[in-house]
Amino acid sequence: MSGPLPLTDLRPAFRRQFPAHNSPARIFRAPGRTNLIGEHTDYNDGFVLPAAIDRATWIAISPRQDRTLKIHSEHFNETIEFNIDDTSATPQKHWSDYVRGVAIVLQKSGVKLESADILIRSDVPVGAGLSSSASLEVAAAFALTALANHELPKLEIAKLCQRAENEFVGAHVGIMDQFVSCFGKSHHAIFLDCRSLAHEAVPIPENIRLVLCNTMVKHSIAAGDYNSRRQSCEEAVVRLAKVISNVRALRDVTPDLLQQHAHLLSDVLYKRAHHAVTENARVLAARQALINNDLESLGDLMQQSHASLRDDYEVSCNELDVMADLANNFPGCFGARMTGGGFGGCTINLVRSNQVEEFAIHMREGYQGATGIAPEIYSCAAAEGAEEIT
């Protein structure tokens, strides 16, 4: 299993990359996330149960004298720069879009940003459904606002980062990823009502590890498949709202009401709506199961969620299904499901802490035997949200 990247040399690495600086860089960290249950419910005003993980994006930042942001990514081994005052730029389908989008949204919201040199280090796998983009956005927002001496509440940062991804990057994501990157809590999942943004930290039992199994199939939620799922949900709401009062989102539709008015929807719209409606119910039940330390019931709900994402929402793939089936056949795994937007990426698995190594061997051998692909396995713990590292 791969472990977190070391941080001890981040400031020296910054000085090597930007040798003109004499003062030490400030360092900010924002975690990636996994989601125990509640997939594609956030943009339907529903409920989610994610956790920040102990893999993160770190940004080292120091001011410079012109009106430029110069940014180096260690992962991509690439440096880009742009004028910080150019708020009319368009996305380039490039990793830097996530930083540039945040900078533009901050400027438009009234934050007078300072020019800066920035070094980015991350051990959140890209394209694995673990919110590498949200962790980069949140880390950038924390770093840029701190350098500008402009303090913003965490909730405002989460909303601004969501706007950057919606309006600049072009992925119509909900608030979950940016929210949990800001508000994560060590050893806890975060139950979030995506309409009111009321949230609650729910303890994760100490004898459980969050094991993430990467199919190595890349996904991009800026692609059309993700946005088309959201459009289907919105169309279902328009049709159902004509006969059901007070329906603003699929969050407001019960399974009985959906069944009663199924004739208003095409087969595809019904399946998309059925997933969102039943997934909300599963999240509420999963929250209670976690509170009660009823891991068997939580695992059953996770399996139901995966089946719904596979059959109703159609965002799984063969590799994810193989991963989930392998995990559910391991005695020390309480539950498994795909996590993230879908079309590849990772499964989330609740595994007994004393069986993680055995589980990793089981998954690695079984998955490679079935697909010919060598997976990556990450044993994670729930982590704190974004912060400055002093």
Order of alpha helices (4+ residues) and beta strands (2+ residues): alpha-beta-beta-beta-beta-alpha-beta-alpha-alpha-alpha-beta-beta-beta-alpha-alpha-alpha-alpha-alpha-beta-beta-alpha-beta-beta
